[in-house]
Amino acid sequence: MSEKTNVARIFDNLGLKYAFHTYEGDGSLTASEVAKLVGADSARVFKTLVTVGKSGRNYVFAIPAPNELDLKKAA
């Protein structure tokens, strides 16, 4: 990967270990499918989701691949 993502910078600041993987896809794969493609445990693969609140502000979530974002809890 030539450029670090914001999540990578956060992980660096927290001292967390991580690895980037590349894969072929058309953009319609779920995070769990991507985990399978790269040979990783889906519970250890995170997806980044961005939402827009009623205020118009953006909120960013990094959650494990098999999980779903509960918008009520996020609010």
N, CA, C and O atoms as a Tripos MOL2 file, in Angstrom:
@<TRIPOS>MOLECULE
protein
  300   299    75     0     0
PROTEIN
NO_CHARGES

@<TRIPOS>ATOM
      1 N           0.8520   -1.1740    0.0000 N.3       1 MET1
      2 CA          0.0000    0.0000    0.0000 C.3       1 MET1
      3 C           0.8900    1.2280    0.0000 C.2       1 MET1
      4 O           1.7980    1.3390    0.8240 O.2       1 MET1
      5 N           0.6410    2.1350   -0.9040 N.am      2 SER2
      6 CA          1.5170    3.2860   -1.0520 C.3       2 SER2
      7 C           1.1640    4.4280   -0.1060 C.2       2 SER2
      8 O           2.0280    5.2380    0.2320 O.2       2 SER2
      9 N          -0.0720    4.5020    0.3170 N.am      3 GLU3
     10 CA         -0.4910    5.6050    1.1780 C.3       3 GLU3
     11 C          -1.2520    5.0670    2.3850 C.2       3 GLU3
     12 O          -2.1100    4.1950    2.2480 O.2       3 GLU3
     13 N          -0.9370    5.5850    3.5560 N.am      4 LYS4
     14 CA         -1.6260    5.1280    4.7740 C.3       4 LYS4
     15 C          -3.0270    5.7130    4.8410 C.2       4 LYS4
     16 O          -3.2680    6.8540    4.4460 O.2       4 LYS4
     17 N          -3.9440    4.8990    5.3510 N.am      5 THR5
     18 CA         -5.3080    5.3650    5.5700 C.3       5 THR5
     19 C          -5.4000    6.0020    6.9550 C.2       5 THR5
     20 O          -4.4950    5.8510    7.7750 O.2       5 THR5
     21 N          -6.4790    6.7020    7.2060 N.am      6 ASN6
     22 CA         -6.6720    7.3030    8.5270 C.3       6 ASN6
     23 C          -6.7750    6.2250    9.6030 C.2       6 ASN6
     24 O          -6.2890    6.4150   10.7190 O.2       6 ASN6
     25 N          -7.4000    5.1030    9.2780 N.am      7 VAL7
     26 CA         -7.4950    4.0180   10.2480 C.3       7 VAL7
     27 C          -6.1020    3.4910   10.5770 C.2       7 VAL7
     28 O          -5.8110    3.2000   11.7370 O.2       7 VAL7
     29 N          -5.2420    3.3670    9.5750 N.am      8 ALA8
     30 CA         -3.8690    2.9170    9.8210 C.3       8 ALA8
     31 C          -3.1410    3.8940   10.7410 C.2       8 ALA8
     32 O          -2.3820    3.4750   11.6150 O.2       8 ALA8
     33 N          -3.3640    5.1670   10.5510 N.am      9 ARG9
     34 CA         -2.7280    6.1720   11.4230 C.3       9 ARG9
     35 C          -3.2360    6.0410   12.8670 C.2       9 ARG9
     36 O          -2.4570    6.1510   13.8140 O.2       9 ARG9
     37 N          -4.5240    5.8100   13.0260 N.am     10 ILE10
     38 CA         -5.0920    5.6230   14.3750 C.3      10 ILE10
     39 C          -4.4830    4.3790   15.0150 C.2      10 ILE10
     40 O          -4.0650    4.4140   16.1730 O.2      10 ILE10
     41 N          -4.4320    3.2830   14.2630 N.am     11 PHE11
     42 CA         -3.8370    2.0520   14.7970 C.3      11 PHE11
     43 C          -2.3820    2.2770   15.1780 C.2      11 PHE11
     44 O          -1.9310    1.7890   16.2140 O.2      11 PHE11
     45 N          -1.6360    3.0170   14.3440 N.am     12 ASP12
     46 CA         -0.2380    3.3340   14.6660 C.3      12 ASP12
     47 C          -0.1510    4.0930   15.9860 C.2      12 ASP12
     48 O           0.6810    3.7790   16.8370 O.2      12 ASP12
     49 N          -1.0090    5.0860   16.1510 N.am     13 ASN13
     50 CA         -0.9930    5.8930   17.3750 C.3      13 ASN13
     51 C          -1.3450    5.0760   18.6150 C.2      13 ASN13
     52 O          -0.8790    5.3730   19.7150 O.2      13 ASN13
     53 N          -2.1670    4.0500   18.4320 N.am     14 LEU14
     54 CA         -2.5610    3.1750   19.5370 C.3      14 LEU14
     55 C          -1.5840    2.0230   19.7440 C.2      14 LEU14
     56 O          -1.7170    1.2520   20.6940 O.2      14 LEU14
     57 N          -0.6090    1.9120   18.8560 N.am     15 GLY15
     58 CA          0.3720    0.8310   18.9650 C.3      15 GLY15
     59 C          -0.1760   -0.5290   18.5660 C.2      15 GLY15
     60 O           0.3470   -1.5610   18.9860 O.2      15 GLY15
     61 N          -1.2370   -0.5330   17.7500 N.am     16 LEU16
     62 CA         -1.8500   -1.7900   17.3120 C.3      16 LEU16
     63 C          -1.1530   -2.3390   16.0720 C.2      16 LEU16
     64 O          -0.7440   -1.5810   15.1910 O.2      16 LEU16
     65 N          -1.0230   -3.6530   16.0130 N.am     17 LYS17
     66 CA         -0.4490   -4.3010   14.8420 C.3      17 LYS17
     67 C          -1.5610   -4.5650   13.8280 C.2      17 LYS17
     68 O          -2.6900   -4.8910   14.1980 O.2      17 LYS17
     69 N          -1.2280   -4.4200   12.5540 N.am     18 TYR18
     70 CA         -2.1960   -4.6670   11.4900 C.3      18 TYR18
     71 C          -1.4330   -4.9820   10.2130 C.2      18 TYR18
     72 O          -0.2210   -4.7850   10.1330 O.2      18 TYR18
     73 N          -2.1520   -5.4690    9.2250 N.am     19 ALA19
     74 CA         -1.5510   -5.7550    7.9220 C.3      19 ALA19
     75 C          -2.5520   -5.3930    6.8380 C.2      19 ALA19
     76 O          -3.7610   -5.5360    7.0180 O.2      19 ALA19
     77 N          -2.0350   -4.9240    5.7110 N.am     20 PHE20
     78 CA         -2.8790   -4.6300    4.5560 C.3      20 PHE20
     79 C          -2.8120   -5.8230    3.6030 C.2      20 PHE20
     80 O          -1.7520   -6.4250    3.4310 O.2      20 PHE20
     81 N          -3.9300   -6.1590    2.9910 N.am     21 HIS21
     82 CA         -4.0020   -7.2380    2.0130 C.3      21 HIS21
     83 C          -4.7050   -6.7060    0.7740 C.2      21 HIS21
     84 O          -5.5970   -5.8630    0.8730 O.2      21 HIS21
     85 N          -4.3060   -7.1940   -0.3800 N.am     22 THR22
     86 CA         -4.9920   -6.8150   -1.6180 C.3      22 THR22
     87 C          -5.7270   -8.0360   -2.1590 C.2      22 THR22
     88 O          -5.3710   -9.1760   -1.8580 O.2      22 THR22
     89 N          -6.7510   -7.7820   -2.9580 N.am     23 TYR23
     90 CA         -7.5590   -8.8540   -3.5260 C.3      23 TYR23
     91 C          -8.2580   -8.3310   -4.7630 C.2      23 TYR23
     92 O          -8.4150   -7.1240   -4.9500 O.2      23 TYR23
     93 N          -8.6740   -9.2600   -5.6000 N.am     24 GLU24
     94 CA         -9.4320   -8.9120   -6.7970 C.3      24 GLU24
     95 C         -10.9160   -8.8960   -6.4330 C.2      24 GLU24
     96 O         -11.3910   -9.7680   -5.7060 O.2      24 GLU24
     97 N         -11.6280   -7.9260   -6.9270 N.am     25 GLY25
     98 CA        -13.0540   -7.8590   -6.6540 C.3      25 GLY25
     99 C         -13.6960   -6.7520   -7.4510 C.2      25 GLY25
    100 O         -13.0100   -5.8870   -7.9970 O.2      25 GLY25
    101 N         -15.0180   -6.7780   -7.5200 N.am     26 ASP26
    102 CA        -15.7490   -5.7670   -8.2790 C.3      26 ASP26
    103 C         -16.4020   -4.7210   -7.3880 C.2      26 ASP26
    104 O         -17.1900   -3.9010   -7.8620 O.2      26 ASP26
    105 N         -16.0770   -4.7460   -6.0940 N.am     27 GLY27
    106 CA        -16.6390   -3.7600   -5.1740 C.3      27 GLY27
    107 C         -17.9140   -4.2080   -4.4900 C.2      27 GLY27
    108 O         -18.4450   -3.4890   -3.6450 O.2      27 GLY27
    109 N         -18.4190   -5.3900   -4.8410 N.am     28 SER28
    110 CA        -19.6820   -5.8380   -4.2490 C.3      28 SER28
    111 C         -19.4840   -6.9160   -3.1870 C.2      28 SER28
    112 O         -20.4560   -7.5350   -2.7560 O.2      28 SER28
    113 N         -18.2460   -7.1510   -2.7580 N.am     29 LEU29
    114 CA        -17.9720   -8.1750   -1.7510 C.3      29 LEU29
    115 C         -18.2590   -7.6550   -0.3520 C.2      29 LEU29
    116 O         -18.0550   -6.4780   -0.0540 O.2      29 LEU29
    117 N         -18.7360   -8.5570    0.5010 N.am     30 THR30
    118 CA        -18.8950   -8.1870    1.9060 C.3      30 THR30
    119 C         -17.5310   -8.2830    2.5880 C.2      30 THR30
    120 O         -16.6040   -8.8870    2.0490 O.2      30 THR30
    121 N         -17.4140   -7.7020    3.7450 N.am     31 ALA31
    122 CA        -16.1560   -7.7680    4.4920 C.3      31 ALA31
    123 C         -15.8300   -9.2070    4.8610 C.2      31 ALA31
    124 O         -14.6580   -9.5840    4.8650 O.2      31 ALA31
    125 N         -16.8320  -10.0180    5.1680 N.am     32 SER32
    126 CA        -16.6030  -11.4230    5.4830 C.3      32 SER32
    127 C         -16.0980  -12.1930    4.2660 C.2      32 SER32
    128 O         -15.2570  -13.0810    4.4040 O.2      32 SER32
    129 N         -16.6010  -11.8620    3.0770 N.am     33 GLU33
    130 CA        -16.1150  -12.4930    1.8490 C.3      33 GLU33
    131 C         -14.6630  -12.1030    1.5730 C.2      33 GLU33
    132 O         -13.8650  -12.9280    1.1280 O.2      33 GLU33
    133 N         -14.3310  -10.8520    1.8400 N.am     34 VAL34
    134 CA        -12.9500  -10.3970    1.6640 C.3      34 VAL34
    135 C         -12.0290  -11.1410    2.6300 C.2      34 VAL34
    136 O         -10.9340  -11.5560    2.2500 O.2      34 VAL34
    137 N         -12.4680  -11.3080    3.8750 N.am     35 ALA35
    138 CA        -11.6720  -12.0360    4.8570 C.3      35 ALA35
    139 C         -11.3620  -13.4390    4.3410 C.2      35 ALA35
    140 O         -10.2320  -13.9150    4.4540 O.2      35 ALA35
    141 N         -12.3600  -14.0880    3.7820 N.am     36 LYS36
    142 CA        -12.1670  -15.4390    3.2460 C.3      36 LYS36
    143 C         -11.1650  -15.4200    2.0930 C.2      36 LYS36
    144 O         -10.3090  -16.3000    2.0060 O.2      36 LYS36
    145 N         -11.2640  -14.4170    1.1970 N.am     37 LEU37
    146 CA        -10.3560  -14.3110    0.0590 C.3      37 LEU37
    147 C          -8.8960  -14.1700    0.4760 C.2      37 LEU37
    148 O          -8.0030  -14.7310   -0.1590 O.2      37 LEU37
    149 N          -8.6620  -13.4200    1.5430 N.am     38 VAL38
    150 CA         -7.2750  -13.1850    1.9740 C.3      38 VAL38
    151 C          -6.8300  -14.1880    3.0420 C.2      38 VAL38
    152 O          -5.7240  -14.0840    3.5710 O.2      38 VAL38
    153 N          -7.6940  -15.1590    3.3560 N.am     39 GLY39
    154 CA         -7.3370  -16.2030    4.3040 C.3      39 GLY39
    155 C          -7.2730  -15.7390    5.7450 C.2      39 GLY39
    156 O          -6.4520  -16.2240    6.5240 O.2      39 GLY39
    157 N          -8.1420  -14.7950    6.1030 N.am     40 ALA40
    158 CA         -8.1320  -14.2450    7.4640 C.3      40 ALA40
    159 C          -9.4130  -14.6070    8.2000 C.2      40 ALA40
    160 O         -10.4530  -14.8440    7.5870 O.2      40 ALA40
    161 N          -9.3210  -14.6450    9.5180 N.am     41 ASP41
    162 CA        -10.4880  -14.8440   10.3790 C.3      41 ASP41
    163 C         -11.3480  -13.5850   10.2680 C.2      41 ASP41
    164 O         -10.8610  -12.4830   10.5210 O.2      41 ASP41
    165 N         -12.6210  -13.7340    9.8940 N.am     42 SER42
    166 CA        -13.4760  -12.5590    9.6670 C.3      42 SER42
    167 C         -13.6490  -11.7010   10.9160 C.2      42 SER42
    168 O         -13.9290  -10.5080   10.8100 O.2      42 SER42
    169 N         -13.4840  -12.2980   12.1010 N.am     43 ALA43
    170 CA        -13.5930  -11.5200   13.3390 C.3      43 ALA43
    171 C         -12.3870  -10.5990   13.5330 C.2      43 ALA43
    172 O         -12.4240   -9.6890   14.3610 O.2      43 ALA43
    173 N         -11.3160  -10.8360   12.7650 N.am     44 ARG44
    174 CA        -10.1080  -10.0140   12.8780 C.3      44 ARG44
    175 C          -9.9640   -9.0380   11.7100 C.2      44 ARG44
    176 O          -8.9810   -8.3030   11.6200 O.2      44 ARG44
    177 N         -10.9570   -9.0420   10.8170 N.am     45 VAL45
    178 CA        -10.9760   -8.1140    9.6840 C.3      45 VAL45
    179 C         -12.0100   -7.0420    9.9880 C.2      45 VAL45
    180 O         -13.1300   -7.3500   10.3940 O.2      45 VAL45
    181 N         -11.6360   -5.7890    9.7910 N.am     46 PHE46
    182 CA        -12.5410   -4.6900   10.1070 C.3      46 PHE46
    183 C         -12.9840   -3.9700    8.8480 C.2      46 PHE46
    184 O         -12.2230   -3.8200    7.8920 O.2      46 PHE46
    185 N         -14.2260   -3.5330    8.8700 N.am     47 LYS47
    186 CA        -14.7400   -2.7050    7.7850 C.3      47 LYS47
    187 C         -14.9430   -1.3050    8.3290 C.2      47 LYS47
    188 O         -15.2270   -1.1210    9.5130 O.2      47 LYS47
    189 N         -14.7960   -0.3290    7.4640 N.am     48 THR48
    190 CA        -14.9750    1.0670    7.8480 C.3      48 THR48
    191 C         -16.2820    1.5570    7.2410 C.2      48 THR48
    192 O         -16.4720    1.5090    6.0250 O.2      48 THR48
    193 N         -17.1780    2.0270    8.1020 N.am     49 LEU49
    194 CA        -18.4800    2.5260    7.6570 C.3      49 LEU49
    195 C         -18.5980    3.9990    8.0080 C.2      49 LEU49
    196 O         -18.1970    4.4210    9.0920 O.2      49 LEU49
    197 N         -19.1450    4.7750    7.0910 N.am     50 VAL50
    198 CA        -19.3270    6.2100    7.3130 C.3      50 VAL50
    199 C         -20.8190    6.5150    7.2300 C.2      50 VAL50
    200 O         -21.4920    6.1160    6.2790 O.2      50 VAL50
    201 N         -21.3280    7.2240    8.2310 N.am     51 THR51
    202 CA        -22.7410    7.6190    8.2390 C.3      51 THR51
    203 C         -22.8280    9.1350    8.3670 C.2      51 THR51
    204 O         -21.8520    9.8060    8.7030 O.2      51 THR51
    205 N         -24.0090    9.6540    8.0940 N.am     52 VAL52
    206 CA        -24.2700   11.0850    8.2720 C.3      52 VAL52
    207 C         -25.4150   11.2040    9.2720 C.2      52 VAL52
    208 O         -26.4920   10.6470    9.0610 O.2      52 VAL52
    209 N         -25.1760   11.9330   10.3620 N.am     53 GLY53
    210 CA        -26.1910   12.1120   11.3860 C.3      53 GLY53
    211 C         -27.1990   13.1790   11.0100 C.2      53 GLY53
    212 O         -27.0540   13.8630    9.9970 O.2      53 GLY53
    213 N         -28.2280   13.3130   11.8430 N.am     54 LYS54
    214 CA        -29.2480   14.3400   11.6110 C.3      54 LYS54
    215 C         -28.6460   15.7300   11.5780 C.2      54 LYS54
    216 O         -29.1710   16.6310   10.9250 O.2      54 LYS54
    217 N         -27.5280   15.8980   12.2960 N.am     55 SER55
    218 CA        -26.8440   17.1930   12.3450 C.3      55 SER55
    219 C         -26.1160   17.5040   11.0460 C.2      55 SER55
    220 O         -25.6970   18.6380   10.8100 O.2      55 SER55
    221 N         -25.9690   16.4640   10.1890 N.am     56 GLY56
    222 CA        -25.2130   16.6440    8.9530 C.3      56 GLY56
    223 C         -23.7400   16.2880    9.1210 C.2      56 GLY56
    224 O         -22.9790   16.3090    8.1540 O.2      56 GLY56
    225 N         -23.3390   15.9600   10.3480 N.am     57 ARG57
    226 CA        -21.9520   15.5810   10.6110 C.3      57 ARG57
    227 C         -21.7150   14.1320   10.1950 C.2      57 ARG57
    228 O         -22.6180   13.2970   10.2580 O.2      57 ARG57
    229 N         -20.4820   13.8500    9.7680 N.am     58 ASN58
    230 CA        -20.0990   12.4880    9.4030 C.3      58 ASN58
    231 C         -19.5920   11.7530   10.6350 C.2      58 ASN58
    232 O         -18.9350   12.3340   11.4990 O.2      58 ASN58
    233 N         -19.9110   10.4610   10.6990 N.am     59 TYR59
    234 CA        -19.4370    9.5910   11.7710 C.3      59 TYR59
    235 C         -18.8060    8.3660   11.1360 C.2      59 TYR59
    236 O         -19.3710    7.7750   10.2150 O.2      59 TYR59
    237 N         -17.6330    7.9850   11.6280 N.am     60 VAL60
    238 CA        -16.8790    6.8640   11.0600 C.3      60 VAL60
    239 C         -16.7910    5.7490   12.0920 C.2      60 VAL60
    240 O         -16.4680    5.9890   13.2550 O.2      60 VAL60
    241 N         -17.0840    4.5240   11.6540 N.am     61 PHE61
    242 CA        -17.0520    3.3530   12.5190 C.3      61 PHE61
    243 C         -16.1590    2.2980   11.8910 C.2      61 PHE61
    244 O         -16.2300    2.0600   10.6850 O.2      61 PHE61
    245 N         -15.3240    1.6670   12.6960 N.am     62 ALA62
    246 CA        -14.5320    0.5050   12.2620 C.3      62 ALA62
    247 C         -15.0310   -0.6730   13.0930 C.2      62 ALA62
    248 O         -14.8360   -0.7150   14.3070 O.2      62 ALA62
    249 N         -15.6780   -1.6310   12.4240 N.am     63 ILE63
    250 CA        -16.2820   -2.7520   13.1470 C.3      63 ILE63
    251 C         -15.8460   -4.0790   12.5140 C.2      63 ILE63
    252 O         -15.5110   -4.1200   11.3300 O.2      63 ILE63
    253 N         -15.8520   -5.1580   13.2980 N.am     64 PRO64
    254 CA        -15.4750   -6.4670   12.7560 C.3      64 PRO64
    255 C         -16.3670   -6.8500   11.5610 C.2      64 PRO64
    256 O         -17.5550   -6.5280   11.5270 O.2      64 PRO64
    257 N         -15.7720   -7.5330   10.6030 N.am     65 ALA65
    258 CA        -16.4500   -7.8740    9.3490 C.3      65 ALA65
    259 C         -17.8280   -8.5170    9.5230 C.2      65 ALA65
    260 O         -18.7650   -8.1160    8.8320 O.2      65 ALA65
    261 N         -17.9920   -9.5000   10.4180 N.am     66 PRO66
    262 CA        -19.3110  -10.1520   10.4840 C.3      66 PRO66
    263 C         -20.3790   -9.3150   11.1980 C.2      66 PRO66
    264 O         -21.5600   -9.6550   11.1420 O.2      66 PRO66
    265 N         -19.9880   -8.2470   11.8540 N.am     67 ASN67
    266 CA        -20.9530   -7.4440   12.6120 C.3      67 ASN67
    267 C         -21.6690   -6.4460   11.7170 C.2      67 ASN67
    268 O         -21.1850   -6.0840   10.6440 O.2      67 ASN67
    269 N         -22.8340   -6.0110   12.1860 N.am     68 GLU68
    270 CA        -23.5900   -4.9640   11.5000 C.3      68 GLU68
    271 C         -23.6530   -3.7450   12.4030 C.2      68 GLU68
    272 O         -23.6530   -3.8740   13.6270 O.2      68 GLU68
    273 N         -23.7070   -2.5810   11.8110 N.am     69 LEU69
    274 CA        -23.7950   -1.3430   12.5680 C.3      69 LEU69
    275 C         -25.2370   -1.1330   13.0180 C.2      69 LEU69
    276 O         -26.1450   -1.0900   12.1880 O.2      69 LEU69
    277 N         -25.4490   -1.0040   14.3060 N.am     70 ASP70
    278 CA        -26.7640   -0.7060   14.8670 C.3      70 ASP70
    279 C         -26.8860    0.8070   14.9260 C.2      70 ASP70
    280 O         -26.2950    1.4480   15.7950 O.2      70 ASP70
    281 N         -27.6380    1.3700   14.0190 N.am     71 LEU71
    282 CA        -27.7380    2.8310   13.9190 C.3      71 LEU71
    283 C         -28.3840    3.4450   15.1680 C.2      71 LEU71
    284 O         -28.0450    4.5680   15.5420 O.2      71 LEU71
    285 N         -29.3030    2.7290   15.8130 N.am     72 LYS72
    286 CA        -29.9170    3.2520   17.0330 C.3      72 LYS72
    287 C         -28.8870    3.3620   18.1470 C.2      72 LYS72
    288 O         -28.8630    4.3550   18.8750 O.2      72 LYS72
    289 N         -28.0280    2.3400   18.2860 N.am     73 LYS73
    290 CA        -26.9840    2.3900   19.2940 C.3      73 LYS73
    291 C         -25.9370    3.4420   18.9400 C.2      73 LYS73
    292 O         -25.3870    4.1000   19.8220 O.2      73 LYS73
    293 N         -25.6690    3.5940   17.6570 N.am     74 ALA74
    294 CA        -24.6690    4.5690   17.2220 C.3      74 ALA74
    295 C         -25.1300    5.9880   17.5000 C.2      74 ALA74
    296 O         -24.3170    6.8710   17.7730 O.2      74 ALA74
    297 N         -26.4540    6.2090   17.4290 N.am     75 ALA75
    298 CA        -26.9970    7.5510   17.6580 C.3      75 ALA75
    299 C         -26.7850    7.9400   19.1110 C.2      75 ALA75
    300 O         -27.1700    9.0360   19.5190 O.2      75 ALA75
@<TRIPOS>BOND
     1     1     2 1
     2     2     3 1
     3     3     4 2
     4     3     5 am
     5     5     6 1
     6     6     7 1
     7     7     8 2
     8     7     9 am
     9     9    10 1
    10    10    11 1
    11    11    12 2
    12    11    13 am
    13    13    14 1
    14    14    15 1
    15    15    16 2
    16    15    17 am
    17    17    18 1
    18    18    19 1
    19    19    20 2
    20    19    21 am
    21    21    22 1
    22    22    23 1
    23    23    24 2
    24    23    25 am
    25    25    26 1
    26    26    27 1
    27    27    28 2
    28    27    29 am
    29    29    30 1
    30    30    31 1
    31    31    32 2
    32    31    33 am
    33    33    34 1
    34    34    35 1
    35    35    36 2
    36    35    37 am
    37    37    38 1
    38    38    39 1
    39    39    40 2
    40    39    41 am
    41    41    42 1
    42    42    43 1
    43    43    44 2
    44    43    45 am
    45    45    46 1
    46    46    47 1
    47    47    48 2
    48    47    49 am
    49    49    50 1
    50    50    51 1
    51    51    52 2
    52    51    53 am
    53    53    54 1
    54    54    55 1
    55    55    56 2
    56    55    57 am
    57    57    58 1
    58    58    59 1
    59    59    60 2
    60    59    61 am
    61    61    62 1
    62    62    63 1
    63    63    64 2
    64    63    65 am
    65    65    66 1
    66    66    67 1
    67    67    68 2
    68    67    69 am
    69    69    70 1
    70    70    71 1
    71    71    72 2
    72    71    73 am
    73    73    74 1
    74    74    75 1
    75    75    76 2
    76    75    77 am
    77    77    78 1
    78    78    79 1
    79    79    80 2
    80    79    81 am
    81    81    82 1
    82    82    83 1
    83    83    84 2
    84    83    85 am
    85    85    86 1
    86    86    87 1
    87    87    88 2
    88    87    89 am
    89    89    90 1
    90    90    91 1
    91    91    92 2
    92    91    93 am
    93    93    94 1
    94    94    95 1
    95    95    96 2
    96    95    97 am
    97    97    98 1
    98    98    99 1
    99    99   100 2
   100    99   101 am
   101   101   102 1
   102   102   103 1
   103   103   104 2
   104   103   105 am
   105   105   106 1
   106   106   107 1
   107   107   108 2
   108   107   109 am
   109   109   110 1
   110   110   111 1
   111   111   112 2
   112   111   113 am
   113   113   114 1
   114   114   115 1
   115   115   116 2
   116   115   117 am
   117   117   118 1
   118   118   119 1
   119   119   120 2
   120   119   121 am
   121   121   122 1
   122   122   123 1
   123   123   124 2
   124   123   125 am
   125   125   126 1
   126   126   127 1
   127   127   128 2
   128   127   129 am
   129   129   130 1
   130   130   131 1
   131   131   132 2
   132   131   133 am
   133   133   134 1
   134   134   135 1
   135   135   136 2
   136   135   137 am
   137   137   138 1
   138   138   139 1
   139   139   140 2
   140   139   141 am
   141   141   142 1
   142   142   143 1
   143   143   144 2
   144   143   145 am
   145   145   146 1
   146   146   147 1
   147   147   148 2
   148   147   149 am
   149   149   150 1
   150   150   151 1
   151   151   152 2
   152   151   153 am
   153   153   154 1
   154   154   155 1
   155   155   156 2
   156   155   157 am
   157   157   158 1
   158   158   159 1
   159   159   160 2
   160   159   161 am
   161   161   162 1
   162   162   163 1
   163   163   164 2
   164   163   165 am
   165   165   166 1
   166   166   167 1
   167   167   168 2
   168   167   169 am
   169   169   170 1
   170   170   171 1
   171   171   172 2
   172   171   173 am
   173   173   174 1
   174   174   175 1
   175   175   176 2
   176   175   177 am
   177   177   178 1
   178   178   179 1
   179   179   180 2
   180   179   181 am
   181   181   182 1
   182   182   183 1
   183   183   184 2
   184   183   185 am
   185   185   186 1
   186   186   187 1
   187   187   188 2
   188   187   189 am
   189   189   190 1
   190   190   191 1
   191   191   192 2
   192   191   193 am
   193   193   194 1
   194   194   195 1
   195   195   196 2
   196   195   197 am
   197   197   198 1
   198   198   199 1
   199   199   200 2
   200   199   201 am
   201   201   202 1
   202   202   203 1
   203   203   204 2
   204   203   205 am
   205   205   206 1
   206   206   207 1
   207   207   208 2
   208   207   209 am
   209   209   210 1
   210   210   211 1
   211   211   212 2
   212   211   213 am
   213   213   214 1
   214   214   215 1
   215   215   216 2
   216   215   217 am
   217   217   218 1
   218   218   219 1
   219   219   220 2
   220   219   221 am
   221   221   222 1
   222   222   223 1
   223   223   224 2
   224   223   225 am
   225   225   226 1
   226   226   227 1
   227   227   228 2
   228   227   229 am
   229   229   230 1
   230   230   231 1
   231   231   232 2
   232   231   233 am
   233   233   234 1
   234   234   235 1
   235   235   236 2
   236   235   237 am
   237   237   238 1
   238   238   239 1
   239   239   240 2
   240   239   241 am
   241   241   242 1
   242   242   243 1
   243   243   244 2
   244   243   245 am
   245   245   246 1
   246   246   247 1
   247   247   248 2
   248   247   249 am
   249   249   250 1
   250   250   251 1
   251   251   252 2
   252   251   253 am
   253   253   254 1
   254   254   255 1
   255   255   256 2
   256   255   257 am
   257   257   258 1
   258   258   259 1
   259   259   260 2
   260   259   261 am
   261   261   262 1
   262   262   263 1
   263   263   264 2
   264   263   265 am
   265   265   266 1
   266   266   267 1
   267   267   268 2
   268   267   269 am
   269   269   270 1
   270   270   271 1
   271   271   272 2
   272   271   273 am
   273   273   274 1
   274   274   275 1
   275   275   276 2
   276   275   277 am
   277   277   278 1
   278   278   279 1
   279   279   280 2
   280   279   281 am
   281   281   282 1
   282   282   283 1
   283   283   284 2
   284   283   285 am
   285   285   286 1
   286   286   287 1
   287   287   288 2
   288   287   289 am
   289   289   290 1
   290   290   291 1
   291   291   292 2
   292   291   293 am
   293   293   294 1
   294   294   295 1
   295   295   296 2
   296   295   297 am
   297   297   298 1
   298   298   299 1
   299   299   300 2
@<TRIPOS>SUBSTRUCTURE
     1 MET1         2 RESIDUE 1 A MET
     2 SER2         6 RESIDUE 1 A SER
     3 GLU3        10 RESIDUE 1 A GLU
     4 LYS4        14 RESIDUE 1 A LYS
     5 THR5        18 RESIDUE 1 A THR
     6 ASN6        22 RESIDUE 1 A ASN
     7 VAL7        26 RESIDUE 1 A VAL
     8 ALA8        30 RESIDUE 1 A ALA
     9 ARG9        34 RESIDUE 1 A ARG
    10 ILE10       38 RESIDUE 1 A ILE
    11 PHE11       42 RESIDUE 1 A PHE
    12 ASP12       46 RESIDUE 1 A ASP
    13 ASN13       50 RESIDUE 1 A ASN
    14 LEU14       54 RESIDUE 1 A LEU
    15 GLY15       58 RESIDUE 1 A GLY
    16 LEU16       62 RESIDUE 1 A LEU
    17 LYS17       66 RESIDUE 1 A LYS
    18 TYR18       70 RESIDUE 1 A TYR
    19 ALA19       74 RESIDUE 1 A ALA
    20 PHE20       78 RESIDUE 1 A PHE
    21 HIS21       82 RESIDUE 1 A HIS
    22 THR22       86 RESIDUE 1 A THR
    23 TYR23       90 RESIDUE 1 A TYR
    24 GLU24       94 RESIDUE 1 A GLU
    25 GLY25       98 RESIDUE 1 A GLY
    26 ASP26      102 RESIDUE 1 A ASP
    27 GLY27      106 RESIDUE 1 A GLY
    28 SER28      110 RESIDUE 1 A SER
    29 LEU29      114 RESIDUE 1 A LEU
    30 THR30      118 RESIDUE 1 A THR
    31 ALA31      122 RESIDUE 1 A ALA
    32 SER32      126 RESIDUE 1 A SER
    33 GLU33      130 RESIDUE 1 A GLU
    34 VAL34      134 RESIDUE 1 A VAL
    35 ALA35      138 RESIDUE 1 A ALA
    36 LYS36      142 RESIDUE 1 A LYS
    37 LEU37      146 RESIDUE 1 A LEU
    38 VAL38      150 RESIDUE 1 A VAL
    39 GLY39      154 RESIDUE 1 A GLY
    40 ALA40      158 RESIDUE 1 A ALA
    41 ASP41      162 RESIDUE 1 A ASP
    42 SER42      166 RESIDUE 1 A SER
    43 ALA43      170 RESIDUE 1 A ALA
    44 ARG44      174 RESIDUE 1 A ARG
    45 VAL45      178 RESIDUE 1 A VAL
    46 PHE46      182 RESIDUE 1 A PHE
    47 LYS47      186 RESIDUE 1 A LYS
    48 THR48      190 RESIDUE 1 A THR
    49 LEU49      194 RESIDUE 1 A LEU
    50 VAL50      198 RESIDUE 1 A VAL
    51 THR51      202 RESIDUE 1 A THR
    52 VAL52      206 RESIDUE 1 A VAL
    53 GLY53      210 RESIDUE 1 A GLY
    54 LYS54      214 RESIDUE 1 A LYS
    55 SER55      218 RESIDUE 1 A SER
    56 GLY56      222 RESIDUE 1 A GLY
    57 ARG57      226 RESIDUE 1 A ARG
    58 ASN58      230 RESIDUE 1 A ASN
    59 TYR59      234 RESIDUE 1 A TYR
    60 VAL60      238 RESIDUE 1 A VAL
    61 PHE61      242 RESIDUE 1 A PHE
    62 ALA62      246 RESIDUE 1 A ALA
    63 ILE63      250 RESIDUE 1 A ILE
    64 PRO64      254 RESIDUE 1 A PRO
    65 ALA65      258 RESIDUE 1 A ALA
    66 PRO66      262 RESIDUE 1 A PRO
    67 ASN67      266 RESIDUE 1 A ASN
    68 GLU68      270 RESIDUE 1 A GLU
    69 LEU69      274 RESIDUE 1 A LEU
    70 ASP70      278 RESIDUE 1 A ASP
    71 LEU71      282 RESIDUE 1 A LEU
    72 LYS72      286 RESIDUE 1 A LYS
    73 LYS73      290 RESIDUE 1 A LYS
    74 ALA74      294 RESIDUE 1 A ALA
    75 ALA75      298 RESIDUE 1 A ALA
